């Protein structure tokens, strides 16, 4: 990591904060006038020249001022940034919207919208992989002589409903018995483990399986088909907010960025990578490793259900973002989301 003198650190911090606020290259006179630095313009120019040689700032061709580089932003975030406590209005919005009695999918979608609304950037939420979720229970409800509603509930509160048409008619008592036996047999399994087990279960000799369990397996197999466990893996809100930033207005940059929002693969891989982190992670420009995000910064934080990390939330914006505020908003939102998911319907089940 680069080592700077206290004066150089003060100047770099002032320059980056000024550029984040205004979006225009910052000149030496502007720094002296607006940043309250008690240096002469000549001293400021000398320090800026040193910072440029270190690769922390650069001079755009069209201006005599300077702008931060990705390396400069990284030094700023790691060394100079003081993360603010969330504003009272932000905290109130987050607390009001992420209520524990909501459906988990509603909570996740609300979190995405909140991140976008508060930061005026794009909010993203990685939905827990349903196939990796823990199996909690299955219920069978008779709708008619030929139709049964199957209700699948996961340990993190996700609910999947499907109407099936079993080969024979079952009484309400038989359906309840079948559900009880099935739930007992597969307690503690993940959905993917249940699905794999069901694939082979019906190949066994019928004498090896209770008839009622066999009936339950036949009905449940239709719900646990691989396609039925699929879901939209990512909630994205506020992509249009990014159109307000001139540095992202290049047509090719926009095309790549919105392709990433539509295809979601790059964002999903980045969020999956972030799940292993402890707390907030910041990817500046090319640090993400994805060309589609090279003009952006991504701030992420994992969220939990009952102490287990199951997904990631984040904000996507230009590298010229208010890191102090965005970091605190992402961190607090992840904490409130974890609490709501753990103590809401999923935690009470």
C-alpha angles and dihedrals in degrees: 000000000000117000117218135186116249090253092052091048091052092049094046091048091050093047094050093046090049092049092048090051099044107021091220129114109268121232129201094253091052090053093050093045102040106024096053094235112162092214126113117248088249092055090047091051091051093050091046089052089053091048090051092052088052090054095243096117135017139198117240113224092242098053143046089219127088135240129196121263124217087261089053092051090049092052089047094051095044100041115014107032121105107197111222126225111254115274113255091243091051092049091049092051093049093047093047095048101041099064120169094228094064127104109265093241090052090050092052093048090047090052091054092050092046093053090051095044096049100040097034087228132097117295120208132187125188107218115222112261103259093207090057094047119108118259112242108169148329126215130193119206123184113232097172140334091288105027132072127183111221116202116195118192124188127207091253092055102260114146127203121187127191135167113224134184109225121204093242137029118261129197120230089254092053091049091051092048091048091051093048093050092045093049091050092048095051103034111140095018124125116237090252091053090049091049093051091046092051091051091063100028096081091051090068121096110272091237089065092063134054109252092234092051089048089054090049092049092050091053097040094049090071090058096043093053106131094248092054091060093056120108140167098283097201137044113205125186134177102017088149089063088075092064088074092069115086092206089064095045095095106116095227093048090050093048092053092044096050090043086057091052091049099042092036094192097114092046092047093052091048092049092046089052089051093055089080093058127099105233131328121003126192125204113191119199113303092009088088089066093227123110091212090062100039093110093048143067122225122203115194141176131182122239129208144213113210092339097313120110107235105162149352136245127200153156127242119202143132118299083251094074130133095258094182093059098034093052093052093046093050092046095049093043090053090051095049091045091052091050094048093048093046098046101033128078091312092055094045096050 
